Amino acid sequence: MSKTTKIHSPTLDSIIMVEELIKKKSAEYTKYQFWKKLPKKMMYQTYCQIFDYLLNSEKIMVTEDKKVLWLYDPKGIAKILKSGVKIR
């Protein structure tokens, strides 16, 4: 018999929890430190899935000194666009 591995997908609540923490403490911690600061326990593999999603969707970036920086700001972008800035 072959073993099947279960893939655990993060819940929306988990994704929001990680997003909120990174937004609030942007550029203060590394990836691992953010995981340790989460208000609820979460498997590291689940956290990594969320982190990869945030990286791939360009909501966050990792700086040269390994700090996690929150980038996503739709309200700020809308404000800039209203001021007349042209986008190519």
PDB file of N, CA, C and O in Angstrom, chain B, residues numbered from 101:
ATOM      1  N   MET B 101       0.838  -1.191   0.000  1.00  0.00           N
ATOM      2  CA  MET B 101       0.000   0.000   0.000  1.00  0.00           C
ATOM      3  C   MET B 101       0.880   1.250   0.000  1.00  0.00           C
ATOM      4  O   MET B 101       1.913   1.302   0.667  1.00  0.00           O
ATOM      5  N   SER B 102       0.464   2.209  -0.729  1.00  0.00           N
ATOM      6  CA  SER B 102       1.214   3.463  -0.751  1.00  0.00           C
ATOM      7  C   SER B 102       0.637   4.434   0.278  1.00  0.00           C
ATOM      8  O   SER B 102      -0.568   4.468   0.528  1.00  0.00           O
ATOM      9  N   LYS B 103       1.516   5.199   0.846  1.00  0.00           N
ATOM     10  CA  LYS B 103       1.084   6.194   1.822  1.00  0.00           C
ATOM     11  C   LYS B 103       0.659   7.455   1.080  1.00  0.00           C
ATOM     12  O   LYS B 103       1.306   7.881   0.124  1.00  0.00           O
ATOM     13  N   THR B 104      -0.413   8.024   1.529  1.00  0.00           N
ATOM     14  CA  THR B 104      -0.828   9.308   0.981  1.00  0.00           C
ATOM     15  C   THR B 104      -0.564  10.378   2.031  1.00  0.00           C
ATOM     16  O   THR B 104      -0.823  10.189   3.219  1.00  0.00           O
ATOM     17  N   THR B 105      -0.061  11.464   1.577  1.00  0.00           N
ATOM     18  CA  THR B 105       0.213  12.541   2.515  1.00  0.00           C
ATOM     19  C   THR B 105      -0.911  13.557   2.457  1.00  0.00           C
ATOM     20  O   THR B 105      -1.393  13.918   1.384  1.00  0.00           O
ATOM     21  N   LYS B 106      -1.314  14.006   3.623  1.00  0.00           N
ATOM     22  CA  LYS B 106      -2.343  15.022   3.702  1.00  0.00           C
ATOM     23  C   LYS B 106      -1.686  16.385   3.569  1.00  0.00           C
ATOM     24  O   LYS B 106      -0.691  16.682   4.230  1.00  0.00           O
ATOM     25  N   ILE B 107      -2.249  17.185   2.725  1.00  0.00           N
ATOM     26  CA  ILE B 107      -1.763  18.550   2.596  1.00  0.00           C
ATOM     27  C   ILE B 107      -2.731  19.428   3.376  1.00  0.00           C
ATOM     28  O   ILE B 107      -3.924  19.481   3.079  1.00  0.00           O
ATOM     29  N   HIS B 108      -2.201  20.107   4.366  1.00  0.00           N
ATOM     30  CA  HIS B 108      -3.011  20.979   5.198  1.00  0.00           C
ATOM     31  C   HIS B 108      -3.019  22.376   4.609  1.00  0.00           C
ATOM     32  O   HIS B 108      -1.972  23.004   4.450  1.00  0.00           O
ATOM     33  N   SER B 109      -4.203  22.852   4.288  1.00  0.00           N
ATOM     34  CA  SER B 109      -4.319  24.206   3.752  1.00  0.00           C
ATOM     35  C   SER B 109      -4.663  25.167   4.883  1.00  0.00           C
ATOM     36  O   SER B 109      -5.478  24.850   5.750  1.00  0.00           O
ATOM     37  N   PRO B 110      -4.044  26.334   4.872  1.00  0.00           N
ATOM     38  CA  PRO B 110      -4.345  27.306   5.919  1.00  0.00           C
ATOM     39  C   PRO B 110      -5.772  27.826   5.800  1.00  0.00           C
ATOM     40  O   PRO B 110      -6.315  27.928   4.700  1.00  0.00           O
ATOM     41  N   THR B 111      -6.368  28.148   6.926  1.00  0.00           N
ATOM     42  CA  THR B 111      -7.708  28.726   6.919  1.00  0.00           C
ATOM     43  C   THR B 111      -7.601  30.226   6.668  1.00  0.00           C
ATOM     44  O   THR B 111      -6.531  30.818   6.813  1.00  0.00           O
ATOM     45  N   LEU B 112      -8.705  30.823   6.296  1.00  0.00           N
ATOM     46  CA  LEU B 112      -8.732  32.260   6.072  1.00  0.00           C
ATOM     47  C   LEU B 112      -8.367  33.002   7.359  1.00  0.00           C
ATOM     48  O   LEU B 112      -7.650  34.001   7.316  1.00  0.00           O
ATOM     49  N   ASP B 113      -8.853  32.523   8.488  1.00  0.00           N
ATOM     50  CA  ASP B 113      -8.524  33.144   9.780  1.00  0.00           C
ATOM     51  C   ASP B 113      -7.016  33.136  10.022  1.00  0.00           C
ATOM     52  O   ASP B 113      -6.464  34.109  10.535  1.00  0.00           O
ATOM     53  N   SER B 114      -6.353  32.046   9.657  1.00  0.00           N
ATOM     54  CA  SER B 114      -4.900  31.951   9.841  1.00  0.00           C
ATOM     55  C   SER B 114      -4.172  32.938   8.940  1.00  0.00           C
ATOM     56  O   SER B 114      -3.220  33.590   9.367  1.00  0.00           O
ATOM     57  N   ILE B 115      -4.614  33.043   7.712  1.00  0.00           N
ATOM     58  CA  ILE B 115      -3.991  33.972   6.766  1.00  0.00           C
ATOM     59  C   ILE B 115      -4.135  35.408   7.271  1.00  0.00           C
ATOM     60  O   ILE B 115      -3.175  36.179   7.257  1.00  0.00           O
ATOM     61  N   ILE B 116      -5.333  35.756   7.712  1.00  0.00           N
ATOM     62  CA  ILE B 116      -5.588  37.103   8.218  1.00  0.00           C
ATOM     63  C   ILE B 116      -4.751  37.380   9.458  1.00  0.00           C
ATOM     64  O   ILE B 116      -4.225  38.481   9.616  1.00  0.00           O
ATOM     65  N   MET B 117      -4.622  36.395  10.337  1.00  0.00           N
ATOM     66  CA  MET B 117      -3.820  36.560  11.546  1.00  0.00           C
ATOM     67  C   MET B 117      -2.361  36.892  11.199  1.00  0.00           C
ATOM     68  O   MET B 117      -1.764  37.788  11.796  1.00  0.00           O
ATOM     69  N   VAL B 118      -1.802  36.169  10.240  1.00  0.00           N
ATOM     70  CA  VAL B 118      -0.415  36.410   9.828  1.00  0.00           C
ATOM     71  C   VAL B 118      -0.298  37.782   9.155  1.00  0.00           C
ATOM     72  O   VAL B 118       0.628  38.539   9.448  1.00  0.00           O
ATOM     73  N   GLU B 119      -1.230  38.100   8.259  1.00  0.00           N
ATOM     74  CA  GLU B 119      -1.206  39.393   7.581  1.00  0.00           C
ATOM     75  C   GLU B 119      -1.255  40.547   8.580  1.00  0.00           C
ATOM     76  O   GLU B 119      -0.476  41.494   8.474  1.00  0.00           O
ATOM     77  N   GLU B 120      -2.160  40.470   9.538  1.00  0.00           N
ATOM     78  CA  GLU B 120      -2.325  41.549  10.515  1.00  0.00           C
ATOM     79  C   GLU B 120      -1.065  41.754  11.344  1.00  0.00           C
ATOM     80  O   GLU B 120      -0.668  42.890  11.604  1.00  0.00           O
ATOM     81  N   LEU B 121      -0.440  40.667  11.756  1.00  0.00           N
ATOM     82  CA  LEU B 121       0.779  40.782  12.549  1.00  0.00           C
ATOM     83  C   LEU B 121       1.901  41.419  11.737  1.00  0.00           C
ATOM     84  O   LEU B 121       2.610  42.297  12.231  1.00  0.00           O
ATOM     85  N   ILE B 122       2.061  40.977  10.495  1.00  0.00           N
ATOM     86  CA  ILE B 122       3.132  41.530   9.655  1.00  0.00           C
ATOM     87  C   ILE B 122       2.855  43.002   9.339  1.00  0.00           C
ATOM     88  O   ILE B 122       3.780  43.813   9.328  1.00  0.00           O
ATOM     89  N   LYS B 123       1.585  43.355   9.082  1.00  0.00           N
ATOM     90  CA  LYS B 123       1.229  44.752   8.836  1.00  0.00           C
ATOM     91  C   LYS B 123       1.601  45.625  10.029  1.00  0.00           C
ATOM     92  O   LYS B 123       2.193  46.694   9.881  1.00  0.00           O
ATOM     93  N   LYS B 124       1.239  45.144  11.211  1.00  0.00           N
ATOM     94  CA  LYS B 124       1.434  45.901  12.444  1.00  0.00           C
ATOM     95  C   LYS B 124       2.908  46.058  12.800  1.00  0.00           C
ATOM     96  O   LYS B 124       3.316  47.113  13.285  1.00  0.00           O
ATOM     97  N   LYS B 125       3.706  45.029  12.567  1.00  0.00           N
ATOM     98  CA  LYS B 125       5.108  45.019  12.998  1.00  0.00           C
ATOM     99  C   LYS B 125       6.082  44.959  11.817  1.00  0.00           C
ATOM    100  O   LYS B 125       7.174  44.404  11.940  1.00  0.00           O
ATOM    101  N   SER B 126       5.694  45.521  10.692  1.00  0.00           N
ATOM    102  CA  SER B 126       6.502  45.485   9.479  1.00  0.00           C
ATOM    103  C   SER B 126       7.930  45.952   9.733  1.00  0.00           C
ATOM    104  O   SER B 126       8.159  46.960  10.402  1.00  0.00           O
ATOM    105  N   ALA B 127       8.886  45.202   9.188  1.00  0.00           N
ATOM    106  CA  ALA B 127      10.325  45.510   9.243  1.00  0.00           C
ATOM    107  C   ALA B 127      10.934  45.353  10.630  1.00  0.00           C
ATOM    108  O   ALA B 127      12.062  45.794  10.849  1.00  0.00           O
ATOM    109  N   GLU B 128      10.219  44.737  11.576  1.00  0.00           N
ATOM    110  CA  GLU B 128      10.765  44.538  12.917  1.00  0.00           C
ATOM    111  C   GLU B 128      11.355  43.149  13.120  1.00  0.00           C
ATOM    112  O   GLU B 128      12.295  42.980  13.898  1.00  0.00           O
ATOM    113  N   TYR B 129      10.811  42.155  12.428  1.00  0.00           N
ATOM    114  CA  TYR B 129      11.183  40.770  12.690  1.00  0.00           C
ATOM    115  C   TYR B 129      11.536  40.015  11.410  1.00  0.00           C
ATOM    116  O   TYR B 129      11.229  40.454  10.301  1.00  0.00           O
ATOM    117  N   THR B 130      12.185  38.874  11.593  1.00  0.00           N
ATOM    118  CA  THR B 130      12.463  37.959  10.495  1.00  0.00           C
ATOM    119  C   THR B 130      11.275  37.009  10.334  1.00  0.00           C
ATOM    120  O   THR B 130      10.345  37.020  11.140  1.00  0.00           O
ATOM    121  N   LYS B 131      11.319  36.202   9.302  1.00  0.00           N
ATOM    122  CA  LYS B 131      10.251  35.231   9.043  1.00  0.00           C
ATOM    123  C   LYS B 131      10.010  34.339  10.264  1.00  0.00           C
ATOM    124  O   LYS B 131       8.873  34.181  10.708  1.00  0.00           O
ATOM    125  N   TYR B 132      11.067  33.768  10.794  1.00  0.00           N
ATOM    126  CA  TYR B 132      10.939  32.862  11.936  1.00  0.00           C
ATOM    127  C   TYR B 132      10.442  33.607  13.175  1.00  0.00           C
ATOM    128  O   TYR B 132       9.613  33.083  13.919  1.00  0.00           O
ATOM    129  N   GLN B 133      10.935  34.816  13.402  1.00  0.00           N
ATOM    130  CA  GLN B 133      10.509  35.588  14.563  1.00  0.00           C
ATOM    131  C   GLN B 133       9.027  35.931  14.494  1.00  0.00           C
ATOM    132  O   GLN B 133       8.341  35.920  15.516  1.00  0.00           O
ATOM    133  N   PHE B 134       8.525  36.237  13.296  1.00  0.00           N
ATOM    134  CA  PHE B 134       7.085  36.489  13.146  1.00  0.00           C
ATOM    135  C   PHE B 134       6.284  35.246  13.525  1.00  0.00           C
ATOM    136  O   PHE B 134       5.255  35.350  14.193  1.00  0.00           O
ATOM    137  N   TRP B 135       6.745  34.091  13.107  1.00  0.00           N
ATOM    138  CA  TRP B 135       6.040  32.845  13.443  1.00  0.00           C
ATOM    139  C   TRP B 135       5.956  32.680  14.959  1.00  0.00           C
ATOM    140  O   TRP B 135       4.910  32.295  15.482  1.00  0.00           O
ATOM    141  N   LYS B 136       7.043  32.965  15.664  1.00  0.00           N
ATOM    142  CA  LYS B 136       7.071  32.844  17.123  1.00  0.00           C
ATOM    143  C   LYS B 136       6.176  33.885  17.807  1.00  0.00           C
ATOM    144  O   LYS B 136       5.730  33.664  18.932  1.00  0.00           O
ATOM    145  N   LYS B 137       5.907  35.017  17.141  1.00  0.00           N
ATOM    146  CA  LYS B 137       5.107  36.105  17.720  1.00  0.00           C
ATOM    147  C   LYS B 137       3.604  35.964  17.452  1.00  0.00           C
ATOM    148  O   LYS B 137       2.813  36.765  17.948  1.00  0.00           O
ATOM    149  N   LEU B 138       3.207  34.961  16.677  1.00  0.00           N
ATOM    150  CA  LEU B 138       1.786  34.805  16.369  1.00  0.00           C
ATOM    151  C   LEU B 138       0.972  34.637  17.652  1.00  0.00           C
ATOM    152  O   LEU B 138       1.418  33.963  18.580  1.00  0.00           O
ATOM    153  N   PRO B 139      -0.227  35.249  17.715  1.00  0.00           N
ATOM    154  CA  PRO B 139      -1.036  35.151  18.933  1.00  0.00           C
ATOM    155  C   PRO B 139      -1.570  33.736  19.216  1.00  0.00           C
ATOM    156  O   PRO B 139      -1.865  33.397  20.362  1.00  0.00           O
ATOM    157  N   LYS B 140      -1.689  32.921  18.169  1.00  0.00           N
ATOM    158  CA  LYS B 140      -2.120  31.524  18.327  1.00  0.00           C
ATOM    159  C   LYS B 140      -1.060  30.611  17.735  1.00  0.00           C
ATOM    160  O   LYS B 140      -0.369  30.989  16.789  1.00  0.00           O
ATOM    161  N   LYS B 141      -0.931  29.428  18.279  1.00  0.00           N
ATOM    162  CA  LYS B 141       0.031  28.448  17.749  1.00  0.00           C
ATOM    163  C   LYS B 141      -0.402  28.019  16.350  1.00  0.00           C
ATOM    164  O   LYS B 141      -1.592  27.910  16.051  1.00  0.00           O
ATOM    165  N   MET B 142       0.592  27.782  15.508  1.00  0.00           N
ATOM    166  CA  MET B 142       0.342  27.334  14.143  1.00  0.00           C
ATOM    167  C   MET B 142       1.518  26.467  13.731  1.00  0.00           C
ATOM    168  O   MET B 142       2.662  26.756  14.079  1.00  0.00           O
ATOM    169  N   MET B 143       1.237  25.403  12.988  1.00  0.00           N
ATOM    170  CA  MET B 143       2.322  24.572  12.480  1.00  0.00           C
ATOM    171  C   MET B 143       3.208  25.427  11.562  1.00  0.00           C
ATOM    172  O   MET B 143       2.716  26.265  10.807  1.00  0.00           O
ATOM    173  N   TYR B 144       4.519  25.196  11.645  1.00  0.00           N
ATOM    174  CA  TYR B 144       5.454  25.997  10.839  1.00  0.00           C
ATOM    175  C   TYR B 144       5.210  25.781   9.347  1.00  0.00           C
ATOM    176  O   TYR B 144       5.349  26.714   8.557  1.00  0.00           O
ATOM    177  N   GLN B 145       4.847  24.555   8.955  1.00  0.00           N
ATOM    178  CA  GLN B 145       4.581  24.272   7.540  1.00  0.00           C
ATOM    179  C   GLN B 145       3.396  25.098   7.038  1.00  0.00           C
ATOM    180  O   GLN B 145       3.412  25.602   5.915  1.00  0.00           O
ATOM    181  N   THR B 146       2.375  25.229   7.874  1.00  0.00           N
ATOM    182  CA  THR B 146       1.208  26.033   7.508  1.00  0.00           C
ATOM    183  C   THR B 146       1.608  27.492   7.385  1.00  0.00           C
ATOM    184  O   THR B 146       1.212  28.172   6.439  1.00  0.00           O
ATOM    185  N   TYR B 147       2.387  27.969   8.332  1.00  0.00           N
ATOM    186  CA  TYR B 147       2.883  29.340   8.309  1.00  0.00           C
ATOM    187  C   TYR B 147       3.704  29.589   7.038  1.00  0.00           C
ATOM    188  O   TYR B 147       3.575  30.641   6.413  1.00  0.00           O
ATOM    189  N   CYS B 148       4.535  28.635   6.662  1.00  0.00           N
ATOM    190  CA  CYS B 148       5.350  28.775   5.450  1.00  0.00           C
ATOM    191  C   CYS B 148       4.493  28.874   4.201  1.00  0.00           C
ATOM    192  O   CYS B 148       4.829  29.615   3.277  1.00  0.00           O
ATOM    193  N   GLN B 149       3.388  28.134   4.161  1.00  0.00           N
ATOM    194  CA  GLN B 149       2.474  28.236   3.021  1.00  0.00           C
ATOM    195  C   GLN B 149       1.895  29.648   2.929  1.00  0.00           C
ATOM    196  O   GLN B 149       1.821  30.226   1.845  1.00  0.00           O
ATOM    197  N   ILE B 150       1.487  30.193   4.067  1.00  0.00           N
ATOM    198  CA  ILE B 150       0.937  31.545   4.100  1.00  0.00           C
ATOM    199  C   ILE B 150       2.012  32.546   3.693  1.00  0.00           C
ATOM    200  O   ILE B 150       1.756  33.446   2.893  1.00  0.00           O
ATOM    201  N   PHE B 151       3.204  32.389   4.238  1.00  0.00           N
ATOM    202  CA  PHE B 151       4.315  33.295   3.940  1.00  0.00           C
ATOM    203  C   PHE B 151       4.632  33.275   2.445  1.00  0.00           C
ATOM    204  O   PHE B 151       4.829  34.329   1.839  1.00  0.00           O
ATOM    205  N   ASP B 152       4.682  32.090   1.851  1.00  0.00           N
ATOM    206  CA  ASP B 152       4.944  31.975   0.412  1.00  0.00           C
ATOM    207  C   ASP B 152       3.850  32.645  -0.411  1.00  0.00           C
ATOM    208  O   ASP B 152       4.129  33.294  -1.419  1.00  0.00           O
ATOM    209  N   TYR B 153       2.602  32.482   0.026  1.00  0.00           N
ATOM    210  CA  TYR B 153       1.480  33.136  -0.656  1.00  0.00           C
ATOM    211  C   TYR B 153       1.655  34.655  -0.623  1.00  0.00           C
ATOM    212  O   TYR B 153       1.477  35.325  -1.640  1.00  0.00           O
ATOM    213  N   LEU B 154       2.006  35.202   0.558  1.00  0.00           N
ATOM    214  CA  LEU B 154       2.180  36.650   0.694  1.00  0.00           C
ATOM    215  C   LEU B 154       3.354  37.153  -0.145  1.00  0.00           C
ATOM    216  O   LEU B 154       3.288  38.241  -0.717  1.00  0.00           O
ATOM    217  N   LEU B 155       4.419  36.371  -0.219  1.00  0.00           N
ATOM    218  CA  LEU B 155       5.565  36.739  -1.065  1.00  0.00           C
ATOM    219  C   LEU B 155       5.182  36.727  -2.538  1.00  0.00           C
ATOM    220  O   LEU B 155       5.470  37.679  -3.264  1.00  0.00           O
ATOM    221  N   ASN B 156       4.533  35.653  -2.980  1.00  0.00           N
ATOM    222  CA  ASN B 156       4.167  35.502  -4.391  1.00  0.00           C
ATOM    223  C   ASN B 156       3.129  36.522  -4.838  1.00  0.00           C
ATOM    224  O   ASN B 156       3.103  36.913  -6.005  1.00  0.00           O
ATOM    225  N   SER B 157       2.270  36.956  -3.914  1.00  0.00           N
ATOM    226  CA  SER B 157       1.263  37.959  -4.264  1.00  0.00           C
ATOM    227  C   SER B 157       1.805  39.377  -4.082  1.00  0.00           C
ATOM    228  O   SER B 157       1.078  40.355  -4.256  1.00  0.00           O
ATOM    229  N   GLU B 158       3.083  39.480  -3.732  1.00  0.00           N
ATOM    230  CA  GLU B 158       3.798  40.739  -3.565  1.00  0.00           C
ATOM    231  C   GLU B 158       3.191  41.645  -2.499  1.00  0.00           C
ATOM    232  O   GLU B 158       3.227  42.870  -2.612  1.00  0.00           O
ATOM    233  N   LYS B 159       2.632  41.021  -1.459  1.00  0.00           N
ATOM    234  CA  LYS B 159       2.141  41.784  -0.315  1.00  0.00           C
ATOM    235  C   LYS B 159       3.269  42.038   0.678  1.00  0.00           C
ATOM    236  O   LYS B 159       3.212  42.990   1.457  1.00  0.00           O
ATOM    237  N   ILE B 160       4.296  41.184   0.651  1.00  0.00           N
ATOM    238  CA  ILE B 160       5.446  41.349   1.532  1.00  0.00           C
ATOM    239  C   ILE B 160       6.726  41.152   0.736  1.00  0.00           C
ATOM    240  O   ILE B 160       6.707  40.641  -0.383  1.00  0.00           O
ATOM    241  N   MET B 161       7.834  41.567   1.332  1.00  0.00           N
ATOM    242  CA  MET B 161       9.148  41.266   0.780  1.00  0.00           C
ATOM    243  C   MET B 161      10.100  41.049   1.949  1.00  0.00           C
ATOM    244  O   MET B 161       9.820  41.468   3.072  1.00  0.00           O
ATOM    245  N   VAL B 162      11.215  40.398   1.683  1.00  0.00           N
ATOM    246  CA  VAL B 162      12.232  40.172   2.691  1.00  0.00           C
ATOM    247  C   VAL B 162      13.432  41.047   2.326  1.00  0.00           C
ATOM    248  O   VAL B 162      13.946  40.981   1.209  1.00  0.00           O
ATOM    249  N   THR B 163      13.868  41.863   3.283  1.00  0.00           N
ATOM    250  CA  THR B 163      14.987  42.775   3.048  1.00  0.00           C
ATOM    251  C   THR B 163      16.306  42.015   3.108  1.00  0.00           C
ATOM    252  O   THR B 163      16.340  40.833   3.452  1.00  0.00           O
ATOM    253  N   GLU B 164      17.389  42.704   2.771  1.00  0.00           N
ATOM    254  CA  GLU B 164      18.719  42.083   2.805  1.00  0.00           C
ATOM    255  C   GLU B 164      19.095  41.576   4.194  1.00  0.00           C
ATOM    256  O   GLU B 164      19.808  40.581   4.324  1.00  0.00           O
ATOM    257  N   ASP B 165      18.613  42.262   5.229  1.00  0.00           N
ATOM    258  CA  ASP B 165      18.918  41.813   6.595  1.00  0.00           C
ATOM    259  C   ASP B 165      17.854  40.855   7.140  1.00  0.00           C
ATOM    260  O   ASP B 165      17.729  40.665   8.349  1.00  0.00           O
ATOM    261  N   LYS B 166      17.087  40.254   6.211  1.00  0.00           N
ATOM    262  CA  LYS B 166      16.115  39.194   6.490  1.00  0.00           C
ATOM    263  C   LYS B 166      14.859  39.659   7.229  1.00  0.00           C
ATOM    264  O   LYS B 166      14.095  38.827   7.718  1.00  0.00           O
ATOM    265  N   LYS B 167      14.634  40.967   7.319  1.00  0.00           N
ATOM    266  CA  LYS B 167      13.416  41.492   7.941  1.00  0.00           C
ATOM    267  C   LYS B 167      12.274  41.428   6.934  1.00  0.00           C
ATOM    268  O   LYS B 167      12.484  41.593   5.732  1.00  0.00           O
ATOM    269  N   VAL B 168      11.062  41.187   7.434  1.00  0.00           N
ATOM    270  CA  VAL B 168       9.885  41.088   6.582  1.00  0.00           C
ATOM    271  C   VAL B 168       9.207  42.453   6.533  1.00  0.00           C
ATOM    272  O   VAL B 168       8.933  43.061   7.567  1.00  0.00           O
ATOM    273  N   LEU B 169       8.945  42.919   5.330  1.00  0.00           N
ATOM    274  CA  LEU B 169       8.391  44.243   5.110  1.00  0.00           C
ATOM    275  C   LEU B 169       7.035  44.128   4.435  1.00  0.00           C
ATOM    276  O   LEU B 169       6.910  43.447   3.418  1.00  0.00           O
ATOM    277  N   TRP B 170       6.013  44.784   4.984  1.00  0.00           N
ATOM    278  CA  TRP B 170       4.669  44.787   4.410  1.00  0.00           C
ATOM    279  C   TRP B 170       4.621  45.812   3.283  1.00  0.00           C
ATOM    280  O   TRP B 170       5.000  46.964   3.495  1.00  0.00           O
ATOM    281  N   LEU B 171       4.165  45.427   2.089  1.00  0.00           N
ATOM    282  CA  LEU B 171       4.127  46.298   0.921  1.00  0.00           C
ATOM    283  C   LEU B 171       2.717  46.698   0.497  1.00  0.00           C
ATOM    284  O   LEU B 171       2.518  47.790  -0.034  1.00  0.00           O
ATOM    285  N   TYR B 172       1.757  45.843   0.722  1.00  0.00           N
ATOM    286  CA  TYR B 172       0.421  45.997   0.158  1.00  0.00           C
ATOM    287  C   TYR B 172      -0.320  47.165   0.817  1.00  0.00           C
ATOM    288  O   TYR B 172      -0.558  47.150   2.025  1.00  0.00           O
ATOM    289  N   ASP B 173      -0.681  48.175   0.024  1.00  0.00           N
ATOM    290  CA  ASP B 173      -1.366  49.353   0.541  1.00  0.00           C
ATOM    291  C   ASP B 173      -2.330  49.903  -0.509  1.00  0.00           C
ATOM    292  O   ASP B 173      -2.024  50.906  -1.155  1.00  0.00           O
ATOM    293  N   PRO B 174      -3.492  49.264  -0.692  1.00  0.00           N
ATOM    294  CA  PRO B 174      -4.409  49.713  -1.746  1.00  0.00           C
ATOM    295  C   PRO B 174      -4.954  51.124  -1.512  1.00  0.00           C
ATOM    296  O   PRO B 174      -5.185  51.852  -2.477  1.00  0.00           O
ATOM    297  N   LYS B 175      -5.163  51.526  -0.260  1.00  0.00           N
ATOM    298  CA  LYS B 175      -5.666  52.874   0.023  1.00  0.00           C
ATOM    299  C   LYS B 175      -4.616  53.920  -0.353  1.00  0.00           C
ATOM    300  O   LYS B 175      -4.940  54.963  -0.921  1.00  0.00           O
ATOM    301  N   GLY B 176      -3.370  53.633  -0.033  1.00  0.00           N
ATOM    302  CA  GLY B 176      -2.288  54.551  -0.382  1.00  0.00           C
ATOM    303  C   GLY B 176      -2.125  54.678  -1.885  1.00  0.00           C
ATOM    304  O   GLY B 176      -1.893  55.768  -2.407  1.00  0.00           O
ATOM    305  N   ILE B 177      -2.247  53.558  -2.573  1.00  0.00           N
ATOM    306  CA  ILE B 177      -2.134  53.569  -4.038  1.00  0.00           C
ATOM    307  C   ILE B 177      -3.287  54.355  -4.652  1.00  0.00           C
ATOM    308  O   ILE B 177      -3.082  55.129  -5.587  1.00  0.00           O
ATOM    309  N   ALA B 178      -4.504  54.159  -4.130  1.00  0.00           N
ATOM    310  CA  ALA B 178      -5.665  54.891  -4.637  1.00  0.00           C
ATOM    311  C   ALA B 178      -5.481  56.397  -4.429  1.00  0.00           C
ATOM    312  O   ALA B 178      -5.839  57.191  -5.299  1.00  0.00           O
ATOM    313  N   LYS B 179      -4.933  56.785  -3.295  1.00  0.00           N
ATOM    314  CA  LYS B 179      -4.680  58.200  -3.001  1.00  0.00           C
ATOM    315  C   LYS B 179      -3.671  58.789  -3.995  1.00  0.00           C
ATOM    316  O   LYS B 179      -3.849  59.904  -4.486  1.00  0.00           O
ATOM    317  N   ILE B 180      -2.624  58.033  -4.281  1.00  0.00           N
ATOM    318  CA  ILE B 180      -1.609  58.487  -5.237  1.00  0.00           C
ATOM    319  C   ILE B 180      -2.215  58.627  -6.637  1.00  0.00           C
ATOM    320  O   ILE B 180      -1.946  59.596  -7.346  1.00  0.00           O
ATOM    321  N   LEU B 181      -3.036  57.647  -7.022  1.00  0.00           N
ATOM    322  CA  LEU B 181      -3.648  57.691  -8.347  1.00  0.00           C
ATOM    323  C   LEU B 181      -4.604  58.886  -8.472  1.00  0.00           C
ATOM    324  O   LEU B 181      -4.685  59.507  -9.532  1.00  0.00           O
ATOM    325  N   LYS B 182      -5.324  59.205  -7.395  1.00  0.00           N
ATOM    326  CA  LYS B 182      -6.240  60.358  -7.430  1.00  0.00           C
ATOM    327  C   LYS B 182      -5.487  61.670  -7.594  1.00  0.00           C
ATOM    328  O   LYS B 182      -6.027  62.646  -8.116  1.00  0.00           O
ATOM    329  N   SER B 183      -4.228  61.685  -7.141  1.00  0.00           N
ATOM    330  CA  SER B 183      -3.448  62.926  -7.237  1.00  0.00           C
ATOM    331  C   SER B 183      -2.964  63.193  -8.661  1.00  0.00           C
ATOM    332  O   SER B 183      -2.382  64.244  -8.930  1.00  0.00           O
ATOM    333  N   GLY B 184      -3.198  62.259  -9.564  1.00  0.00           N
ATOM    334  CA  GLY B 184      -2.879  62.483 -10.966  1.00  0.00           C
ATOM    335  C   GLY B 184      -1.620  61.803 -11.464  1.00  0.00           C
ATOM    336  O   GLY B 184      -1.161  62.097 -12.568  1.00  0.00           O
ATOM    337  N   VAL B 185      -1.061  60.919 -10.693  1.00  0.00           N
ATOM    338  CA  VAL B 185       0.135  60.201 -11.120  1.00  0.00           C
ATOM    339  C   VAL B 185      -0.246  59.255 -12.251  1.00  0.00           C
ATOM    340  O   VAL B 185      -1.236  58.529 -12.159  1.00  0.00           O
ATOM    341  N   LYS B 186       0.541  59.271 -13.309  1.00  0.00           N
ATOM    342  CA  LYS B 186       0.298  58.398 -14.467  1.00  0.00           C
ATOM    343  C   LYS B 186       1.036  57.079 -14.307  1.00  0.00           C
ATOM    344  O   LYS B 186       2.180  57.045 -13.853  1.00  0.00           O
ATOM    345  N   ILE B 187       0.378  56.006 -14.679  1.00  0.00           N
ATOM    346  CA  ILE B 187       0.975  54.667 -14.620  1.00  0.00           C
ATOM    347  C   ILE B 187       1.051  54.123 -16.032  1.00  0.00           C
ATOM    348  O   ILE B 187       0.121  54.270 -16.825  1.00  0.00           O
ATOM    349  N   ARG B 188       2.176  53.490 -16.330  1.00  0.00           N
ATOM    350  CA  ARG B 188       2.317  52.894 -17.663  1.00  0.00           C
ATOM    351  C   ARG B 188       1.675  51.557 -17.707  1.00  0.00           C
ATOM    352  O   ARG B 188       1.691  50.898 -18.747  1.00  0.00           O
TER     353      ARG B 188
END
